[in-house]
Amino acid sequence: MTHEERKRLIVLVTGANGGIGFGICHRLLIQLSQRRPPDAQPSFTSTLSPGEPSVVEPACDLTIIMACRSTQRAEEARQKLYNLLDTHLNSIPPNTPEHEYATDFRMNVRLEIHRLDLSVIRSVLEFSQEVSQKYPYISHIICNAGLATYSHLNFLVFFKQCYESPLKAVKHPMFNVQKAGVLSADNLGMVWQCNIFGHYVLFRSLQPLLSAWTARTRSEPARVLWMSSIDAMATYDPDNDPQLTKTSTSYQASKAQLDLMVWELNKQSKANGSEVMHYIITPGITATNVAAALLRPYVLELLMIAFFYFCRFIGSPHVLFSTYKASVAAVHLTLTPSRYIPSTADAHSTTSAKTQPGYGATMNRNAQLAFPKFSAANERWGKEYVLIEPVTVWEQHPDEGARAMDRCERLYQAFVEKEKVGIQNGPADGANGCVNGHA
């Protein structure tokens, strides 16, 4: 197959210069440099039809759009990614079909850098315009970037949680103290904007490019992967605090709101015959620079890593120790043919129904199937795999996903209108999407 005949994936990764975003780029490069990448193979064998081949050969070129706030860090990350790919290529025996394939892939891979600041909606709109002018389509958007307003660790709460349940302490850590009321330059909740709304604006602005990919391939719809967390908990009041400025656990709340919104996006996409598919992914629990910044002196970081190893040994599947392994769910959902990806999850397969802090409600005991969340996980000795867990419903607010999506859409339209008329100080009072007394 010539390069003129081969398809080229154009994958946009936000926050690609570090952490999980860097791990996703790294894993994509290593996987696609193989003719039969393991992450592209159907892991959910029950979805295979009788007699259907189980080996997938993507045979595609790759462009990664590294959407980063710091172009300097992005440049450093890009060079590091090229070096990692070259190291992998050098590990393949020369004069073999595998080496020839990887060398050919290396010659045609492209890592492109574009500046994107999710905390400034104008930056998102300008980024989308720039990307739309440069690329004919986008096959995938991986909404990875995000933040939490962590300030310090409460060690009393940490030891109390560890005493009560180490596994719960590592999955739902309540000892990471967060600042409440932090606003962005747009006068929106900072965590809400960076983790939810900024990515929604990105998706909506680039929707024509996603549709262009679907029209081009006619077989594989474009995909948007939304980075959630296993620590998602709806610890907020959707009526009085939709932008999560009043809750002291805005990070967990943002991921729960995101889960429900993506669930709604998926339902509406199916109902409308959309050309874009939406998936929820999580990286499990991985040590990143965000966590390291809280663990000073360095001995505390070492103790936390030891605690993570202990939790994995006693049964937690969610603790991973490299961003490459933590990216398995994101890359698997990027490369696996959509017909092999389950669209539902067994609500009773991973956990019994139980109340989560802040929900004030339990998992729907009558629902046998739920919307799936694909999480990076690993076995006790470190072999990574993809774990499917159900998105927890919110019985007290069953329409919160639709409401969250509507809030984002109205506010997105307000910002688009603002850019059209050239108003510099935000939407006029009373504009659509007015929440928390801000834009």
JOTANOR-V472278 format. One record per backbone hydrogen bond with DSSP energy under -0.5 kcal/mol. CO is the residue of the C=O (numbers start at 0). NH is the residue of the N-H. Records with the same first field share a line. If there is no record, write none. Layout:
BEGIN
CO->NH / NH
END
This chain:
BEGIN
1->4 / 5
6->8 / 60
8->10 / 62
9->11 / 138 / 139
10->12 / 64
11->141
12->15 / 66
14->17
17->20 / 21
18->22
19->23
20->24
21->25
22->26
23->27
24->28
25->29
26->30
27->31
28->32
30->33
33->36
36->39 / 40
37->40
39->336
42->44
43->46
44->47
48->51
53->41 / 55
55->57
60->8
61->109
62->10 / 64
63->65 / 111
64->12 / 66
65->67 / 113
66->14 / 15
67->115
68->70
69->73
70->74
71->75
72->76
73->77
74->78
75->79
76->80
77->81
78->82
79->83
80->84
81->85
82->86
83->87
84->88
85->89
86->90
87->90
88->91
95->99
96->100
97->101
98->102
99->103
100->104
101->105
102->106
103->107
104->107 / 108
109->63 / 111
111->65
113->67
115->117
116->119
118->184 / 185
119->122 / 123
120->124
121->125
122->126
123->127
124->128
125->129
126->130
127->131
128->132
129->133
130->134
138->222
139->11
140->142 / 224
141->13 / 143
142->226
147->149
148->178
151->176
152->154
153->157
154->158
155->159
156->160
157->161
158->162
159->163
160->164
164->168
165->169
166->170
167->171
174->153 / 176
176->150 / 151
181->189
183->186
187->183
188->192
189->193
190->194
191->195 / 196
192->197
195->199
196->200
197->201
198->202
199->203
200->204
201->205
203->206
205->208 / 209
206->210
207->211
208->137 / 212
209->213
210->214
211->215
212->216
213->217
218->220
221->276
222->140
223->225 / 278
224->142 / 226
225->227 / 280
228->231
232->234
233->235
235->237
236->240
240->243
242->191
244->180
247->177
248->252
249->253
250->254
251->232 / 255
252->256
253->257
254->258
255->259
256->260
257->261
258->262
259->263
260->264
261->265
262->266
263->267
264->268
265->269
266->270
267->271
268->272 / 273
269->272
274->221
276->223
278->225
279->373
280->227
281->375
283->285
284->319
287->291
288->292
289->293
290->293 / 294
291->294
293->295
296->299 / 300
297->301
298->302
299->303
300->304
301->305
302->306
303->307
304->308
305->309
306->310
307->311
308->312
309->313
310->315
311->314
314->316
316->377
317->284 / 319
321->325
322->326
323->326
324->327
326->330
327->331
328->332
329->333
330->334
331->335
336->339
337->340
339->341
344->346 / 369
345->348
355->358 / 359
360->355
362->364
363->366
365->367
367->346
369->344
370->390
371->279
372->374 / 388
373->281
374->386
376->384
378->381
381->383
382->378
384->376 / 386
386->374 / 388
388->372
392->394
393->396
394->397
396->399
398->402
399->403
400->404
401->405
402->406
403->407
404->408
405->409
406->410
407->411
408->412
409->413
410->414
411->415
412->416
413->417
414->418
415->419
416->420
417->421 / 422
427->430
430->433
432->434
434->437
END
